[in-house]
């Protein structure tokens, strides 16, 4: 069987479909990978189609000999995935299967376009579907799979979670039958194009090194209301949702990277909470990594998992950059996000631990969530006051909240009738689309960590906010914000770097 897997994500690493590809190959099937990064990336334009017809037309001959075509998607790539699927179904007979987070959360909607939908982890389910197709058998009862038959939707229960992640081969970077959208055309993936694509990664641009992105585990220990991880845990009845690959398995992958991708300058570990690995596991990882890989690496952490002991061993092993979710400095919003344990006291403790290593690391990035519909002006000011206290140096990554379907915050907002137009508010909204107002302008000015803390404290004091955030001043600060964002985007385009 030949299976074509398509990714519309801006980042060509696409760990999920690369792992599925490797797993299918290990069972004797052929795969083709096509990366068609959404041309708009994080700068969506509402109502505008994502792909040119020439790009979609080029998919037809590429996929003509496929027995199954898979597309992975998140909600913000839904419109592009619909466009791709419609074109494929116009010119080909091969069934189309959707997978990924959006397909998992909204399988019924996904079946309006795809023939098959895969929910949850996809390796075992896709392999079983392919094996049954090869034998001419029905796959309508395969666990993790949803189909529409005779007008009725068949939604099979999820499989048991795979806990031994070592059964899956390292991601498929073979370049064999792989293609990428580059300069407006779908081209065969070459060694040089792979290098160029990896150079354009967000963290690669920040560190000015080419990064190789991987995941050493699946899941997250937290239950944040804005995140889909909590919903996925519920889908599996909280059955040990956080799982890890063994150190040996990860090191084997990275040894392959060192040998075959010599231009890679650092390893980008994108687990939701790498610091959540048990202490003994981290000790083993750090020892093996330092001895056998010995390259700089970056990872994500949460305030609850940062400790002196873990920081010391990770920095010693090569940690040079850390990203941590802060989200809000307001106690009320922290509770709304189900992060009340990650209060300002806990946050400051984590900031101070990380800051001790400022001479051995790049400035860390701290994430904040903006434009929360339940947030008051006071809540926003509390976040800015917290920022004024963060020890320098640091960077901020402010994200406009997207109420992704399936999250608890989405359900709350829908019940409170705060969602009027899902297409505009969710499906075609990017986290970069921050509201242009005075307080968000201060957040933007603070992004690089260089904004003077005393000045920020003054600008968020009661007298200043009362005047500068007043109704008569809103048009002025909206214009300032929009102008600054436009200048920033232009500068990024001219320098060839991704917009944060």
C-alpha positions in Angstrom: 0.0 0.0 0.0 1.1 3.6 -0.6 0.0 6.2 1.9 0.5 9.9 1.2 0.6 12.1 4.3 0.2 15.9 4.0 1.0 18.6 6.5 -0.3 22.2 6.2 1.7 23.3 9.3 4.2 26.2 8.9 6.9 24.0 10.4 8.1 21.1 8.3 9.2 19.0 11.3 5.6 17.7 11.7 6.6 15.1 14.3 3.3 13.3 14.1 3.1 12.4 10.4 6.9 11.7 10.3 6.5 9.1 13.1 3.4 7.6 11.4 5.3 7.4 8.1 8.2 5.6 9.8 5.9 3.2 11.5 4.0 2.3 8.3 7.4 1.8 6.5 8.5 -0.5 9.3 5.4 -2.7 8.5 6.3 -2.9 4.8 4.2 0.0 3.3 5.3 2.9 1.1 4.8 6.5 2.2 5.0 9.9 0.6 5.2 13.1 2.7 4.1 16.4 1.3 4.7 19.6 3.3 2.6 22.5 2.1 3.1 25.2 4.8 0.1 27.5 5.1 1.2 30.5 3.1 -0.4 32.8 5.7 1.3 31.0 8.6 0.4 32.9 11.8 -0.8 36.0 9.9 -4.2 34.9 8.8 -6.4 36.9 6.5 -10.1 36.2 7.2 -12.0 34.9 4.2 -9.0 34.6 1.9 -8.2 31.1 0.5 -4.9 29.8 1.8 -3.5 28.1 -1.4 -3.2 29.1 -5.0 -4.9 26.8 -7.5 -1.6 26.0 -9.1 -0.4 24.5 -5.8 -3.5 22.4 -5.3 -3.4 21.2 -8.9 0.1 20.0 -8.4 -1.1 17.7 -5.7 -3.2 15.6 -8.0 -0.4 13.9 -10.1 1.7 13.6 -6.9 -1.1 11.6 -5.1 -2.4 9.7 -8.1 -0.9 6.3 -7.1 -1.8 6.7 -3.4 -4.1 4.1 -1.8 -4.8 6.4 1.2 -4.2 10.2 1.7 -3.9 11.6 5.2 -4.0 15.2 6.4 -3.0 16.4 9.9 -4.6 19.6 11.2 -5.2 21.9 14.1 -8.2 24.2 14.1 -6.4 27.2 12.7 -5.4 25.1 9.6 -9.0 23.8 9.1 -9.8 26.1 6.1 -6.6 25.2 4.3 -7.2 21.5 5.0 -10.8 21.8 3.5 -9.3 23.4 0.4 -6.8 20.7 0.0 -9.3 17.9 0.6 -11.9 19.3 -1.9 -9.2 19.4 -4.6 -8.0 15.9 -3.9 -11.6 14.5 -4.0 -12.2 16.3 -7.3 -9.4 14.5 -9.1 -8.7 11.3 -7.2 -10.6 8.2 -5.8 -8.3 7.4 -2.9 -10.0 7.9 0.5 -8.9 10.9 2.6 -8.3 10.5 6.3 -8.0 13.4 8.7 -6.1 13.3 11.9 -4.6 15.6 14.5 -6.2 17.7 17.3 -9.1 19.2 15.3 -10.1 15.9 13.9 -10.0 14.4 17.4 -12.2 17.1 18.9 -14.6 17.5 16.0 -14.8 14.2 14.1 -18.4 14.8 13.0 -17.5 18.2 11.4 -14.4 16.6 9.9 -16.5 13.9 8.2 -18.2 16.6 6.2 -15.0 16.7 4.2 -12.9 13.6 4.9 -13.8 10.0 4.3 -12.2 8.7 7.5 -11.3 10.5 10.7 -8.7 9.3 13.2 -9.0 10.5 16.8 -6.1 10.4 19.3 -2.7 8.8 18.7 -2.7 7.7 15.1 0.1 5.1 14.5 -1.8 1.9 15.4 -5.2 3.0 14.0 -3.8 4.1 10.7 -1.8 0.9 10.4 -4.9 -1.2 11.0 -6.9 0.8 8.5 -4.2 0.3 5.9 -3.9 -3.4 6.6 -7.6 -3.9 6.3 -7.7 -1.9 3.1 -4.9 -4.1 1.7 -7.0 -7.2 2.4 -10.2 -5.7 1.1 -11.8 -5.8 4.5 -14.0 -3.2 6.2 -12.3 -0.8 8.6 -15.6 0.7 9.9 -15.1 -0.9 13.4 -11.4 0.1 13.9 -10.9 1.8 17.3 -9.9 5.4 17.1 -11.6 5.6 13.7 -14.8 7.5 12.7 -16.6 7.0 9.3 -19.9 7.9 7.7 -21.7 4.8 6.4 -25.2 5.0 4.8 -25.6 8.5 6.1 -24.9 7.5 9.7 -21.7 8.4 11.6 -19.9 5.4 13.2 -17.7 6.7 16.0 -15.6 3.9 17.4 -14.2 4.1 21.0 -10.5 5.1 21.5 -7.9 2.4 21.7 -5.9 1.9 24.9 -3.2 4.5 25.1 0.2 3.3 23.8 2.6 3.5 26.8 5.7 2.0 25.2 6.6 4.8 22.8 9.8 3.0 21.9 7.9 0.7 19.6 7.7 3.6 17.1 10.7 4.3 14.9 12.4 7.7 14.9 10.7 10.3 12.7 11.1 9.8 8.9 13.6 12.3 7.6 14.7 10.0 4.7 13.9 12.5 1.9 12.7 9.6 -0.1 9.4 10.6 -1.8 9.1 13.8 0.2 8.1 17.1 -1.1 7.8 20.7 0.1 6.0 23.9 -1.0 8.9 26.3 -1.7 8.7 29.6 -3.6 5.2 28.9 -4.7 5.8 25.4 -6.1 5.7 21.9 -4.7 9.2 20.6 -5.1 11.1 17.4 -4.2 12.6 17.7 -0.7 16.3 17.9 -1.1 19.1 18.1 1.5 19.5 21.8 0.8 15.7 22.5 1.1 15.6 20.6 4.3 18.4 22.7 5.7 16.7 25.9 4.6 13.3 24.8 6.1 14.8 24.0 9.4 16.8 27.3 9.5 13.4 29.1 9.3 12.1 27.7 12.6 10.9 30.2 15.2 13.4 29.2 17.8 16.1 28.8 15.1 15.7 32.4 14.2 15.9 33.5 17.8 19.0 31.5 18.6 20.6 32.1 15.2 21.3 28.4 15.0 19.6 25.7 12.9 17.4 23.6 15.2 16.2 20.0 14.9 12.8 19.7 16.6 11.8 16.5 18.4 9.5 15.2 21.2 10.6 12.9 23.9 7.2 12.3 25.3 3.4 12.8 24.9 1.0 14.6 27.1 1.1 17.1 29.9 0.8 16.9 33.7 -1.4 20.0 34.0 -5.1 20.7 33.3 -5.2 24.2 32.0 -8.7 25.2 30.9 -7.5 26.9 27.7 -5.6 23.8 26.5 -6.9 20.7 24.8 -4.6 18.3 26.8 -7.1 18.3 29.7 -9.9 17.1 27.3 -7.7 14.4 25.8 -7.0 13.1 29.3 -10.7 12.8 29.8 -11.1 10.9 26.5 -8.7 8.3 27.9 -10.2 8.4 31.4 -6.9 10.1 32.7 -5.2 6.8 31.9 -1.5 7.7 32.4 -1.8 10.3 29.7 1.7 11.6 30.3 4.2 9.2 28.6 7.9 9.3 27.8 10.2 7.7 25.3 13.2 6.0 26.9 16.5 7.9 27.0 18.1 5.3 24.7 15.3 5.7 22.1 15.8 9.5 22.1 19.6 9.4 22.0 19.4 6.9 19.0 17.4 9.5 17.1 19.7 12.3 17.9 22.8 10.3 17.0 21.2 9.8 13.6 20.7 13.6 13.4 24.4 14.3 14.2 25.5 11.9 11.5 23.1 12.9 8.8 22.2 16.6 9.4 25.6 18.1 10.3 24.2 21.7 9.9 22.0 21.3 13.0 23.3 23.6 15.7 20.9 22.7 18.5 18.2 20.3 19.5 14.7 21.8 20.0 12.8 19.6 22.5 9.1 20.6 22.1 7.5 18.4 24.8 4.7 20.4 26.6 6.6 20.0 29.9 10.0 18.5 29.5 10.9 19.4 33.1 8.1 17.1 34.2 10.3 14.1 33.5 11.0 12.3 36.8 14.3 13.2 38.4 16.0 9.9 37.9 14.9 9.9 34.3 16.3 13.4 33.8 19.6 12.4 35.4 19.9 9.5 33.0 19.0 11.7 30.0 21.5 14.4 30.9 24.3 12.0 31.4 23.7 10.2 28.1 23.0 13.4 26.2 26.2 15.1 27.4 28.4 12.1 26.6 26.9 11.1 23.2 25.2 14.2 21.7 26.9 17.2 23.4 24.9 19.8 21.5 23.0 22.9 22.9 19.3 22.2 23.3 16.1 24.1 24.2 13.0 22.9 25.9 9.7 24.0 27.6 9.0 24.1 31.3 6.2 25.1 33.6 6.5 27.0 36.9 5.5 23.8 38.9 8.3 21.8 37.4 11.3 24.2 37.6 13.7 23.4 40.4 17.3 24.3 41.3 18.3 20.6 40.9 16.7 20.1 37.5 18.1 23.4 36.2 21.6 22.6 37.2 21.7 19.2 35.6 20.0 20.4 32.4 22.2 23.5 31.9 25.3 21.3 32.6 24.0 18.9 29.8 23.6 21.8 27.3 20.4 23.6 28.0 20.8 27.1 26.4 17.2 28.3 26.0 14.0 27.8 28.0 10.4 28.7 27.3 7.9 28.8 30.2 4.2 29.4 30.3 3.3 32.2 32.8 -0.1 33.2 31.1 -1.2 35.8 33.7 -0.2 37.7 36.8 -3.8 38.0 38.0 -4.9 35.6 40.7 -8.4 35.6 39.4 -7.3 34.6 35.8 -4.9 32.1 37.2 -7.9 30.4 38.9 -9.9 30.7 35.6 -7.1 28.9 33.8 -6.9 26.2 36.6 -3.4 27.4 37.4 -3.9 28.7 40.9 -1.0 26.7 42.2 1.1 28.6 39.7 0.5 31.9 41.5 2.9 34.9 41.5 4.9 33.6 44.4 5.5 30.3 42.6 6.2 32.2 39.4 8.8 34.5 41.1 10.5 31.5 42.5 10.8 29.9 39.0 12.0 33.3 37.5 14.8 33.6 40.1 16.0 30.0 39.6 16.1 30.5 35.9 17.8 33.9 36.2 20.7 32.3 38.1 21.8 30.8 34.8 21.6 34.0 32.8 25.4 33.9 32.0 25.1 30.4 30.6 21.9 30.7 28.6 20.0 32.9 26.1 17.4 35.0 27.8 14.3 32.8 28.5 10.9 33.4 26.9 7.9 33.7 29.1 4.4 33.2 27.6 1.4 35.4 28.5 -2.2 35.0 27.3 -4.0 38.2 26.3 -7.5 39.2 25.2 -9.3 36.8 27.6 -13.0 37.6 27.5 -13.3 37.3 31.3 -10.4 39.5 32.0 -10.8 43.0 33.5 -8.5 46.0 33.2 -7.3 45.2 36.7 -6.3 41.7 35.7 -4.3 43.0 32.7 -2.6 45.6 35.0 -1.7 42.8 37.4 0.1 40.9 34.6 2.1 44.0 33.7 3.0 44.6 37.3 4.4 41.1 37.5 6.4 41.7 34.3 7.9 44.7 35.9 9.3 42.5 38.7 10.7 39.7 36.5 14.5 39.6 36.7 16.2 40.5 33.5 17.1 39.5 30.9 14.1 37.8 29.4 11.7 37.9 26.4 8.0 37.8 26.4 5.7 35.8 24.1 2.3 37.4 24.3 -0.4 35.3 22.7 -4.0 36.4 22.0 -6.3 33.7 23.4 -8.0 31.4 20.9 -10.9 29.5 22.4 -10.2 26.2 20.8 -13.1 23.8 20.6 -13.2 21.1 23.2 -11.4 23.1 25.9 -13.2 24.0 29.1 -12.7 27.7 28.5 -14.4 27.3 25.1 -17.4 25.5 26.7 -17.6 28.3 29.3 -17.5 31.1 26.7 -20.0 29.3 24.5 -22.5 28.9 27.4 -22.0 32.6 28.2 -22.7 33.4 24.6 -19.3 35.1 24.1 -18.7 33.2 20.8 -20.8 34.7 18.0 -18.8 33.8 14.9 -16.6 30.7 15.3 -15.0 31.1 11.9 -13.8 34.6 12.7 -13.1 34.2 16.4 -11.5 30.8 16.3 -11.0 29.0 13.0 -9.4 32.0 11.2 -7.8 33.7 14.2 -4.1 33.6 15.0 -2.6 34.1 18.4 -0.7 37.0 16.9 -4.0 39.0 16.4 -3.8 40.9 19.6 -6.3 43.6 20.4 -4.8 47.0 19.7 -5.1 48.9 23.0 -3.0 50.7 25.6 -2.3 47.8 27.9 -1.4 45.4 25.0 0.9 48.1 23.7 2.7 48.1 27.0 2.9 44.3 26.8 4.4 44.6 23.3 6.9 47.3 24.4 8.0 44.9 27.1 8.6 41.9 24.8 12.4 42.1 24.6 12.8 42.6 28.3 14.6 45.9 27.9 11.7 48.2 28.8 12.7 50.0 32.1 10.8 48.4 35.0 10.4 51.8 36.9 8.7 53.3 33.8 6.5 50.3 33.3 5.4 50.5 37.0 4.5 54.1 36.5 2.6 53.5 33.3 0.4 50.8 35.0 -0.1 52.9 38.1 -3.7 54.0 38.8 -3.4 57.6 37.6 -1.6 56.7 34.4 -4.0 53.9 33.5 -7.0 56.0 34.3 -5.9 58.7 31.9 -4.1 56.8 29.1 -6.5 53.9 29.0 -9.6 56.1 29.0 -12.1 56.1 26.2 -10.9 59.4 24.6 -7.4 58.0 24.4 -8.3 54.6 22.9 -8.1 55.7 19.2 -4.7 57.2 19.7 -3.2 54.0 21.3 -5.0 51.8 18.7 -3.2 53.8 16.0 0.1 53.6 17.7 -0.3 49.9 18.3 -1.3 49.1 14.6 1.5 51.3 13.3 4.1 49.6 15.5 2.9 46.1 14.5 3.0 47.0 10.8 6.6 48.3 11.1 7.5 45.2 13.0 6.1 42.9 10.4 7.8 44.8 7.6 11.1 44.6 9.3 10.7 40.8 9.8 9.9 40.3 6.2 12.9 42.3 5.1 15.2 40.3 7.3 13.6 37.0 6.4 12.7 36.1 9.9 9.4 34.6 11.2 6.9 37.0 12.9 6.5 36.1 16.5 
